[in-house]
Amino acid sequence: MNTTGGIDSASILFVGEAAWLERVVETFADRTGATIGTVATKAAALDRIRDAPPDCVVVAYELPNETGIDLLRDIDQERERLPVVLGAQSGSESVASEAIGAGVTDYVAVPDRTASVGETFLERTERAVLAAGRRATQRDRARQFDAIFDDARTATWVLDPDGSLVRANRTARELIDTDTDRLVGRPFWTLPWWPESDGTAEDVRRIVETALDGRYGNAVVVRSAAGDESRVVDLSVRPVTNDRGEIVSIVAEGVDVTERVDLERDLRASEELHRVTLNNMTDTILITDEAGEYTYVCPNVHFIFGYTAEEIHEMGSIDELLGEDLFDREALEREGVLKNIECTATDSAGREHTLLVNVREVDIQDGSLLYSCRDITKRKQREAALTTLQETARDLLYAETHREIAQGIVDDAPNVLDLDASAVYLFDAEANHLEPAAYSGRMESLNGPLPTVHADGTTLPSHCFLENEPLWFDDVHESDRLDNRATDLRSAIYVPLGDHGVFVAGSETVGAVDEITRELADLLAATAEAALDRVRRESKLREQDRTLQRQNEQLTRLNRINETIREIDRAVVRAETREEIYHAVCERLVDDRYGLAWIGTTDPADGTLDPQARAGDGRGYLDGRTFDASGAGTEPAERTAATGSVTNVSNVASGLREEAWRKDALTRDYLSVLSIPLVYNDLSHGVLTVYAETQDAFDETARAVLEELGETIAAALSAIERKNALLTTAVTRVEFAVEDPSFVMSRLARETGCTLSYEGGLRQSAEGSHVFVTVEGADPAAVESAATELAAVDDVQRISTNENGGILRLGLARPFFALDLADHGAVCREVVAEPTGTTLVVDVPESVEVQNVAGLVRDLFSEVELRAKQTLDHAGEYDFYAKFLDDVTERQLEVVQTAYYSGFFESPRESTGEDVAAALDISPPAFYQHSRTVQRKLFAALFDDDNLSVAAPQQRFNN
C-alpha cells in the first residue's frame, strides 16, 4: 500500500460502467499521475484486488446484477483496510446508511448534473488514500512500540528541550544508587552518572547542546562505578521533533563499552582488522567488498537480526539485509565516512527494526566498506509513543465532557502502550460507584461487558481508586481482588485518574507490561487527569455563569413584578369602586406579562364563580364556561374558590387527559396558571386567576408577591365596602339578641347590674381599641372597678358622672367587633348590654348580603338570635354625615368625642378644657385648637349652600 506518497503515486481501481464513472476516470487521467485500472463487474474487481491490490477502489453503486456494496462486503479479510469510495447517482439516506454499515471509506452522492463529479471524486479519493497511508504508518509504529525500552544493554534517558532530565529506563537507573525520581528536572550533565572531574560532565553537556541544535551528538565518556571502578560509556543523543520541526525532547542512549575499550587497548598492537572493528563496534559490524559481498560479519549480529554469522554470509549481498541504495557512493568517497543513516531491516522472525548505520571506507582483508549498525527500534517506538501522547494531550484540549475524554484515552491507548484492551471508569460521587464510561472492543472481547463497580475497595478498579496507587500485573489472575475469573485478560495495568476514576489497560499475553509501558501508562493517565480537571473547572465556571444568569433573570422578573405591583397599588388607591379595582388589577397584570387575568366572585345562590373583570385576549376561554365553586371543579379558579388557598399549576400539559380544562388552556397557549384568593380579615372578595404562556411562570418569588397582592386587593375592596356602608342611603337595619358571657360589655352589665350602651369608637390599633360606653343604673366607679379586673380590658377612664350613671372610656385588649363589621361593609349602630342580655343593631348597605353579615355576627358571638329586620333610607342624613366625616381627622374626632362625653359642651360645663386635655394626654392649647377646628367644619357642613334645606342631623358620631 502507498503509505508515503499522495494520489500521484497511488494505484486506483475503478469498478462499474456508469457514465459518470467515465468522467471520473478521465479526470484522474488528466489531473494525476496515478496508475489507473478499470473493470466492469464485481468478479473482475475481486480478481484484480487479489492479484495486484490497488491503493484505493472507486466503485459505482450500480453494477451489473449487483451493487458496489456487494463488492465491498466480498473483499478478502486480508484487504479489510483497503480504502473504498462508493458513488451512487440515485443515492439516498438508506444507500448511505447501508454503505457506512458495510465499512465504506467514503460515500459520494453523484448529482444529476455531473459536470464537477470528477473533481469531487478526485478530492475524496486523495483524502481516502492519504488517510489509509496514515493508518498503515500508525499500525507499523504500534507493532514497533513494544520494544522501546526493552534493550537491557542500553541506558536510556529522556530530556526536555532545555536538557533537563525527564525520566530514565531501568538500565540507566541501575547504574546509580540515587533515587532517579529526585533527579528529575536537573541538567543532564550535572547528574550522578557523570563525574564532574576529568571533563566528562563537559563532554556530556557538549553533545546535549549539539542535540539542542537539532543534530545527532555522540561521545565516549568515562563514569565512576562501585569500588572506584571506571566504566566507559558510548553516549549518543538525538533530538525529537514534532510535526513543525520543533524540538520537543531529547533522547540519550548510553552503552557500556568498557569491555570493548579494554579489549581494544589490549589488542591495539594486534591485527588492523581487530583494531578498526573494535574502534567502531557500537552494535553490529559488517564489512563487504565493493560488490556488497561480506568479508566480515560481527559475531553479535544475531542480537539485531536474529541470524547467525554463517546465515548472514549465505545471504550474499548486504542489499538483502539493509536494502538497496542505502547511501550515495560519491558522497562516501568525498567524506570517507557517512554517519547515522537511518534504515529499516527485517530480522529472522519477520520483525522490523529501525537502524542507524555508519558507513566508512576501509581496506581490511579484502573488504572496502565497513557498516556499523545500531538498533534504534525502541528509541523510535518511544519517540512515536511520546508523539502520540503529545497529540493526545492536544486533542484533549478540545474535549468538553468527561466521557469524551475517556473515549479519547481509550482510542489512543493502543498507539501509546501497545495494549489493545483498555477502559476508563469514571467515579459517580452521588451513587458512590465507578461507571465504565468508555472501553475498547478488544477489552469487551477479552473480559465481556464491564459492570459498574461499587467504590468499596473489594475489586481491582475500586481498590486502585481508593488507594490512589497504580497496580501492575504480569498476570491479573494472581490477584485475589479480580472479580471476573472468566476473563481472558492476563497482563493488566490499573492507574488512578485522581478523584475522577481509573484507567485500565491490558493484554491476553502474560508479562506484556514492562517498565516503559508502566511509565507511558502513567503519562497517559496524567494527561487524562489533567484534561478531566480542566473540564471540571470549566464545568464549574459554566455552572456559575448559569447560576448568575438565572439570578439575573430572577432579578429581572422580580423587578418587573414589583413594577407591576406598584402600578396596581397606585391604581387601587385611586379606585372609587369595586369595578375599578377589578379592571385595574386585571389590565396591569396582563400588560406585557401574562396572557389572561380575571377576577371572579362566588354567587351564594347557585355556588358558581362569576367573572367580574377580565383582561387579555382570552380567546374565548371564559366564554360559555361555568365555574363551580362548591369543590367539585378542577380548574384552578374553582379549586381556589372552594378551598380558599392558592392554586399553582406549573405545567398545564401534565395530566392533560385527566382534567378537561387543561386541553382548553393548552389550545390557547396557557401553559401555567396561578389562582389566588382575595381574602381580608377572613372575608372573601373573590378569586384572582392569572394564566401565563410559559411553563413555571410563577416561581416562589412571583407566588409570594402575587399572594401579597391578593391581600392588598382584598383590603382595598374591604375599604370600598366600608366607604359604601357609610355613604349609602338605603340600608337594612338588623337587630340581634346576643347571649355571650365572654363579651366584655355583657359581662360588665351582668356583674354590676347596670345597662351599658356603646357610644362610639376612638383610636384603634393592632393591639386593641378605645370605645365610649354609657353607664345607666349603677355607679360608674363600680363599673370602672369591675372593668379593671377583666383581662379583656387594658385600661378604663371615667369621662363623666351624672345622677343616672356616666360615661366610661374602655381600652380593650383586642379590636372591637365593630371593626369586623366595617370590613364586611356593615355599620354597628347600637350595642346595649343589660344584665339579662345584649342587643346589637347593625345597618347593612344594599350592596352587602344580609346573610353574610348575620353569619359574621354568629361567628363573633356564641349565641345569636335575629330579632328584627327593616329597610331604611337616610339620604339627607348620610349626605351631611359623609360630608362632615370627609373633612375631620380621626384625632380631631377623638378629641371632640371625649369633650362631648366629658360634659365640656354642657352649661354649666361639667369638665374644663384642661380636664379633657389631661384625659387625652395632650396640652390644653392643642385641645382647644382641635375643638375649634371640628366646630368650624361642623358648621361648614351644616350651613353650606348645598345643605341649607337639610335638617340638623341627630346621628351620633361613630368612628
Summary of the structure (lengths in Angstrom):
residues: 959
radius of gyration: 52.0
end to end distance: 107.5
largest distance: 161.7
contacts: 3087
relative contact order: 0.04
helix: 43%
strand: 27%
